[in-house]
Amino acid sequence: MLYFENLSGDKNDEYFRDGMTEDVITELAKIRDLRLFPRSAVLAFRDKPLPVTEDGQQLRAAFVREASVRRAGNRLRITARLAETQTGHSVWAERYDRQLDDVFAIQDEIAQNIARALRVMLSDQEKREIEKVPTRDVAGVADCSSFLYMYFEASENNLREAATASRHAVELDPESAEAHASRGLAESLSNRCRS
């Protein structure tokens, strides 16, 4: 799973590109019969387009997923291709034109289509995991409040808001790593403040 290529040319879209990459990897990792490289293993290939055969040789992977994302306002165009690394031939390719609001549905659809392309039989549990719609509220308020506390204004109000918002994020989606990371940061800041 290589990183999505950011075709928008806007540096601000790189966080979005990285998030899409990580979310699709996370979804596919739920499939027991797929062995995926962790994000850290493919990080070296980000922004360094190589032929699929070369990527596959360096990673020693049978298949490589290439993808790109382009954003114009609230519109997204995402292309994804799964290629056999020995020959470079595509086994699956798709283009998605969607509104930004549909980003979670697109991630799920890409993961399911790749699994189908690899002819992996999904268990009922794996299907449920992939189809689970993540919360639309990614609770960025917690991180913003933590960062405000750390870098701009170490006020009780920012600390309290970070704690409240991070607790709410974990309640909304107890399986979200992002929510737990936000909660951990808020707790860490609170503990540091008390000592």
SERO-4910 file (N, C-alpha, C, O; in steps of 0.05 Angstrom, whole numbers):
BEGIN
 pado doro    nc1    nc2    nc3   cac1   cac2   cac3    cc1    cc2    cc3    oc1    oc2    oc3
  Met    A     17    -23      0      0      0      0     18     25      0     28     33     21
  Leu    A     21     37    -23     37     61    -24     20     85    -17     -5     83    -16
  Tyr    A     33    107    -10     18    131     -3      3    141    -27     12    139    -50
  Phe    A    -20    153    -22    -35    167    -43    -17    190    -52     -4    203    -37
  Glu    A    -18    194    -78     -3    217    -89    -21    242    -89    -44    240    -97
  Asn    A    -11    264    -79    -26    289    -78    -24    304   -105     -3    316   -110
  Leu    A    -44    302   -121    -43    315   -147    -54    344   -147    -53    358   -167
  Ser    A    -64    353   -124    -75    380   -122    -53    401   -123    -57    423   -131
  Gly    A    -28    393   -115     -6    412   -115     -7    430    -91     11    447    -87
  Asp    A    -27    427    -74    -30    444    -50    -18    429    -27    -27    407    -20
  Lys    A      2    441    -14     15    428      9     -5    423     32     -1    404     47
  Asn    A    -26    439     34    -46    435     55    -61    409     51    -73    400     71
  Asp    A    -61    398     27    -76    373     22    -59    349     30    -69    326     28
  Glu    A    -34    353     38    -18    329     44    -27    315     69    -26    290     71
  Tyr    A    -38    330     89    -49    317    113    -72    299    105    -76    277    116
  Phe    A    -88    309     86   -111    294     77   -102    268     62   -113    247     67
  Arg    A    -82    271     45    -71    248     30    -60    228     50    -65    204     46
  Asp    A    -45    237     70    -34    218     89    -56    204    105    -54    180    111
  Gly    A    -76    219    112    -99    207    127   -113    186    111   -120    165    121
  Met    A   -118    191     85   -131    172     68   -114    146     66   -125    124     68
  Thr    A    -88    150     63    -70    127     61    -72    110     86    -76     85     85
  Glu    A    -69    122    109    -69    108    134    -96     95    140    -97     73    150
  Asp    A   -118    108    133   -145     97    138   -150     72    120   -161     53    130
  Val    A   -141     73     95   -145     50     78   -127     26     88   -136      4     88
  Ile    A   -103     32     96    -85     11    107    -99     -1    132    -99    -25    135
  Thr    A   -110     16    149   -123      6    173   -146    -12    166   -150    -32    179
  Glu    A   -162     -3    147   -185    -20    139   -177    -47    128   -188    -67    135
  Leu    A   -157    -47    111   -147    -72     99   -133    -90    119   -133   -114    117
  Ala    A   -122    -78    140   -108    -94    160   -128   -111    176   -119   -130    190
  Lys    A   -153   -104    175   -174   -120    189   -179   -147    175   -192   -164    186
  Ile    A   -168   -150    151   -173   -174    136   -150   -194    142   -127   -188    135
  Arg    A   -157   -216    154   -137   -235    164   -119   -246    142    -95   -250    147
  Asp    A   -130   -250    118   -114   -263     97    -95   -244     82    -80   -253     65
  Leu    A    -96   -218     88    -78   -199     75    -55   -193     94    -59   -188    118
  Arg    A    -31   -192     83     -8   -184     99      1   -157     87      9   -155     64
  Leu    A     -1   -137    103      5   -109     94     30    -99    108     37   -107    130
  Phe    A     44    -82     94     67    -68    106     56    -46    123     37    -33    116
  Pro    A     69    -41    146     60    -18    163     67      8    148     84      9    130
  Arg    A     54     29    157     58     56    145     87     63    145     97     75    125
  Ser    A    101     57    166    130     64    168    147     51    146    167     63    138
  Ala    A    139     27    137    154     14    116    151     27     89    169     26     72
  Val    A    128     39     84    123     51     57    128     81     58    126     94     37
  Leu    A    134     92     81    139    121     83    161    130     65    161    152     54
  Ala    A    182    113     62    204    120     45    197    124     16    211    136      0
  Phe    A    174    112      8    165    114    -20    147    137    -26    139    143    -48
  Arg    A    139    152     -4    121    175     -7    135    196    -24    158    203    -20
  Asp    A    120    207    -44    130    228    -61    154    220    -78    168    237    -89
  Lys    A    158    193    -81    180    183    -99    168    162   -117    172    138   -113
  Pro    A    154    172   -138    141    152   -156    161    135   -171    179    145   -184
  Leu    A    158    109   -168    176     89   -182    157     70   -197    133     69   -191
  Pro    A    168     56   -217    151     36   -230    142     15   -209    157      8   -191
  Val    A    118      5   -213    107    -15   -195    126    -39   -191    129    -49   -169
  Thr    A    138    -47   -213    157    -71   -211    180    -65   -192    189    -82   -177
  Glu    A    190    -40   -193    212    -32   -175    203    -30   -146    216    -39   -128
  Asp    A    179    -18   -142    168    -17   -115    165    -45   -103    173    -50    -81
  Gly    A    153    -62   -119    149    -90   -110    175   -104   -104    176   -120    -84
  Gln    A    195    -99   -120    221   -112   -115    233   -102    -89    243   -118    -74
  Gln    A    233    -76    -85    244    -65    -61    229    -74    -36    241    -79    -15
  Leu    A    203    -75    -38    186    -83    -15    183   -113    -13    174   -123      8
  Arg    A    190   -128    -34    185   -156    -35    156   -162    -31    148   -179    -15
  Ala    A    140   -148    -47    110   -150    -45    100   -162    -71    110   -156    -93
  Ala    A     79   -178    -69     66   -190    -93     49   -169   -107     46   -170   -132
  Phe    A     36   -151    -92     18   -131   -104     25   -104    -91     33   -102    -68
  Val    A     20    -83   -107     24    -56    -97     -1    -40   -104    -11    -42   -126
  Arg    A    -11    -25    -85    -34     -7    -90    -22     21    -95    -10     33    -77
  Glu    A    -27     32   -118    -20     60   -124    -46     76   -124    -67     65   -131
  Ala    A    -44    101   -115    -69    117   -115    -61    146   -115    -39    154   -109
  Ser    A    -81    162   -124    -77    191   -123   -103    204   -114   -124    193   -116
  Val    A    -99    228   -103   -122    244    -94   -119    272   -104    -98    284   -103
  Arg    A   -141    283   -114   -142    310   -123   -166    323   -111   -188    312   -112
  Arg    A   -163    347   -100   -185    361    -87   -189    388   -100   -169    402   -105
  Ala    A   -214    395   -106   -221    421   -116   -245    430   -100   -267    421   -105
  Gly    A   -240    448    -81   -262    457    -64   -272    433    -47   -256    421    -32
  Asn    A   -298    427    -50   -310    405    -35   -311    379    -52   -323    359    -43
  Arg    A   -299    380    -76   -300    356    -94   -274    341    -92   -252    353    -90
  Leu    A   -276    315    -93   -253    297    -92   -253    279   -117   -273    270   -126
  Arg    A   -229    275   -128   -225    254   -148   -203    236   -137   -180    245   -133
  Ile    A   -210    211   -133   -191    192   -123   -188    170   -143   -208    158   -152
  Thr    A   -164    163   -151   -159    140   -168   -142    120   -152   -125    128   -137
  Ala    A   -148     95   -157   -133     74   -143   -129     51   -162   -146     45   -179
  Arg    A   -106     39   -160    -99     16   -178    -84     -4   -162    -65      3   -146
  Leu    A    -91    -29   -165    -77    -51   -153    -62    -66   -175    -74    -75   -194
  Ala    A    -36    -67   -172    -19    -79   -194     -3   -103   -183      7   -103   -160
  Glu    A      0   -123   -200     17   -145   -194     46   -136   -199     52   -125   -220
  Thr    A     63   -139   -179     90   -127   -181    108   -142   -200    127   -130   -210
  Gln    A    104   -167   -205    121   -182   -222    119   -172   -251    139   -170   -265
  Thr    A     94   -167   -260     90   -159   -288     83   -129   -290     87   -118   -312
  Gly    A     74   -117   -269     65    -89   -270     37    -86   -280     27    -64   -283
  His    A     23   -108   -287     -4   -107   -297    -24   -101   -275    -21   -110   -252
  Ser    A    -45    -86   -282    -66    -80   -263    -84   -104   -259    -92   -117   -278
  Val    A    -92   -109   -234   -112   -129   -229   -138   -115   -221   -159   -128   -220
  Trp    A   -136    -89   -215   -160    -74   -208   -153    -44   -210   -131    -36   -203
  Ala    A   -172    -28   -219   -168      1   -220   -196     14   -218   -216      3   -229
  Glu    A   -197     37   -206   -223     50   -203   -218     80   -199   -197     88   -188
  Arg    A   -238     96   -208   -237    125   -203   -262    132   -187   -284    122   -193
  Tyr    A   -259    149   -167   -281    157   -150   -283    188   -152   -264    202   -146
  Asp    A   -306    198   -160   -312    227   -159   -334    231   -138   -356    222   -142
  Arg    A   -326    244   -117   -345    246    -94   -342    274    -81   -324    289    -87
  Gln    A   -362    279    -64   -360    303    -46   -342    296    -23   -340    272    -16
  Leu    A   -330    316    -11   -312    312     12   -326    298     35   -314    283     50
  Asp    A   -353    302     37   -368    290     58   -368    259     57   -373    246     77
  Asp    A   -363    248     33   -365    219     29   -338    205     34   -335    182     27
  Val    A   -319    219     45   -291    208     47   -290    181     61   -275    164     53
  Phe    A   -305    178     83   -305    153     97   -316    130     81   -306    107     81
  Ala    A   -338    136     66   -350    115     49   -331    107     27   -329     84     20
  Ile    A   -316    127     16   -297    120     -5   -275    102      5   -267     83     -8
  Gln    A   -265    108     29   -244     91     41   -253     62     44   -239     44     38
  Asp    A   -278     59     54   -289     32     57   -292     18     30   -285     -5     27
  Glu    A   -302     33     11   -306     22    -16   -279     13    -29   -278     -8    -41
  Ile    A   -259     29    -26   -232     22    -36   -222     -3    -23   -213    -21    -37
  Ala    A   -224     -5      3   -215    -28     18   -229    -53      9   -217    -74      4
  Gln    A   -256    -52      6   -271    -75     -3   -264    -83    -31   -262   -107    -37
  Asn    A   -261    -63    -49   -255    -70    -77   -227    -82    -80   -224   -101    -96
  Ile    A   -208    -73    -64   -181    -85    -65   -183   -114    -55   -171   -132    -67
  Ala    A   -197   -118    -34   -200   -146    -23   -213   -164    -44   -205   -187    -48
  Arg    A   -234   -154    -58   -247   -170    -79   -227   -175   -102   -227   -197   -112
  Ala    A   -212   -155   -109   -193   -158   -131   -172   -180   -124   -163   -194   -142
  Leu    A   -165   -183    -99   -146   -203    -90   -160   -230    -85   -148   -249    -77
  Arg    A   -187   -230    -90   -203   -254    -86   -201   -265    -58   -199   -290    -53
  Val    A   -201   -248    -39   -200   -256    -11   -229   -258     -1   -245   -240     -4
  Met    A   -235   -281     11   -261   -285     22   -262   -272     50   -246   -279     68
  Leu    A   -279   -252     53   -281   -238     78   -300   -253     97   -321   -263     89
  Ser    A   -292   -255    122   -310   -267    142   -332   -246    148   -329   -222    142
  Asp    A   -354   -255    161   -375   -236    168   -364   -214    186   -372   -190    183
  Gln    A   -347   -221    205   -335   -202    224   -318   -181    208   -320   -157    214
  Glu    A   -302   -191    189   -286   -173    174   -302   -154    157   -296   -130    155
  Lys    A   -325   -163    145   -343   -146    130   -354   -125    148   -356   -101    141
  Arg    A   -363   -133    172   -374   -113    191   -354    -92    199   -360    -68    200
  Glu    A   -329   -101    203   -307    -82    211   -302    -62    189   -299    -38    194
  Ile    A   -302    -71    164   -296    -53    141   -320    -34    136   -316    -11    130
  Glu    A   -344    -45    139   -368    -29    133   -376    -10    155   -392      8    151
  Lys    A   -364    -13    179   -371      5    201   -364     34    194   -342     40    187
  Val    A   -384     51    196   -380     79    189   -368     93    212   -380     94    234
  Pro    A   -344    105    209   -332    120    230   -348    145    236   -364    154    220
  Thr    A   -344    156    260   -358    180    267   -351    203    248   -329    205    239
  Arg    A   -371    219    241   -366    242    223   -352    264    239   -340    282    227
  Asp    A   -355    264    266   -342    284    282   -315    273    291   -314    257    310
  Val    A   -293    281    278   -267    270    285   -255    283    310   -233    277    317
  Ala    A   -271    301    323   -264    312    349   -237    326    349   -221    321    367
  Gly    A   -232    342    329   -207    357    327   -205    378    348   -184    390    353
  Val    A   -227    384    362   -228    404    383   -208    397    405   -195    414    416
  Ala    A   -207    371    412   -189    362    433   -160    369    426   -146    380    443
  Asp    A   -151    362    402   -124    368    394   -119    398    393    -98    407    402
  Cys    A   -138    412    382   -134    442    380   -131    454    408   -113    471    413
  Ser    A   -147    445    427   -145    456    454   -119    448    467   -107    464    482
  Ser    A   -110    423    462    -84    414    473    -61    431    462    -43    439    476
  Phe    A    -62    435    435    -41    451    422    -41    480    432    -20    492    435
  Leu    A    -66    491    435    -67    518    445    -55    520    473    -40    539    479
  Tyr    A    -60    499    490    -49    499    516    -18    497    515     -4    511    530
  Met    A     -8    479    498     21    474    497     37    497    485     58    504    495
  Tyr    A     26    510    464     42    529    449     34    558    451     50    576    445
  Phe    A      9    563    460      0    591    459     -9    602    486      1    623    495
  Glu    A    -27    588    499    -39    598    524    -44    575    543    -63    560    539
  Ala    A    -27    572    562    -29    550    582    -51    556    602    -45    560    626
  Ser    A    -76    558    592    -98    565    610   -113    541    619   -114    520    605
  Glu    A   -126    543    642   -143    521    652   -166    515    632   -174    492    629
  Asn    A   -176    536    619   -198    533    601   -190    515    577   -205    497    569
  Asn    A   -166    519    566   -157    502    544   -152    473    553   -159    455    538
  Leu    A   -142    470    577   -137    444    587   -163    429    592   -166    405    586
  Arg    A   -182    443    604   -209    431    610   -223    423    583   -235    402    582
  Glu    A   -221    441    563   -234    435    537   -221    411    524   -235    394    512
  Ala    A   -194    408    526   -180    385    515   -190    359    528   -194    339    514
  Ala    A   -192    360    554   -201    336    569   -229    329    562   -235    305    557
  Thr    A   -247    348    561   -276    343    555   -279    333    527   -293    313    523
  Ala    A   -267    346    508   -270    338    480   -257    311    474   -268    295    458
  Ser    A   -235    305    487   -222    279    482   -238    256    494   -240    235    482
  Arg    A   -250    261    518   -268    241    529   -291    235    511   -299    213    507
  His    A   -303    257    500   -326    255    482   -318    239    456   -333    223    446
  Ala    A   -294    244    446   -285    231    422   -283    201    426   -290    185    409
  Val    A   -273    193    450   -270    164    456   -298    152    460   -303    129    452
  Glu    A   -317    167    471   -344    157    473   -357    153    446   -372    134    442
  Leu    A   -352    172    428   -364    170    401   -353    145    386   -369    132    372
  Asp    A   -327    140    388   -316    117    374   -294    105    391   -270    113    389
  Pro    A   -301     86    409   -281     74    427   -259     59    412   -238     53    425
  Glu    A   -262     53    387   -241     38    372   -223     57    356   -205     48    342
  Ser    A   -228     83    358   -212    102    342   -185    107    356   -184    117    378
  Ala    A   -164    101    341   -137    106    351   -133    137    355   -120    145    374
  Glu    A   -144    152    336   -141    181    337   -154    192    363   -143    210    376
  Ala    A   -178    182    370   -191    191    394   -175    184    419   -172    201    437
  His    A   -164    160    420   -147    152    443   -121    168    444   -112    175    466
  Ala    A   -110    175    421    -85    191    421    -92    219    432    -76    230    447
  Ser    A   -115    230    424   -123    257    434   -128    256    464   -120    274    479
  Arg    A   -140    234    473   -145    230    502   -119    228    517   -116    240    538
  Gly    A   -100    213    506    -74    210    519    -59    236    522    -47    242    542
  Leu    A    -60    253    500    -47    279    501    -59    296    522    -45    310    537
  Ala    A    -86    297    523   -100    314    543    -93    305    571    -88    322    589
  Glu    A    -93    279    576    -86    268    602    -57    275    610    -51    283    632
  Ser    A    -39    272    591    -11    278    595     -7    307    604      8    313    622
  Leu    A    -21    325    590    -19    354    597    -31    359    624    -20    375    639
  Ser    A    -53    346    630    -66    350    657    -48    340    679    -45    353    699
  Asn    A    -35    317    675    -16    306    695      8    324    699     17    328    721
  Arg    A     18    334    677     41    353    678     34    378    693     50    389    708
  Cys    A      9    387    689      0    412    702     -2    408    732      3    426    748
  Arg    A    -11    383    741    -15    377    769     12    374    784     13    379    808
  Ser    A     33    366    769     58    361    783     76    385    785     98    384    797
***
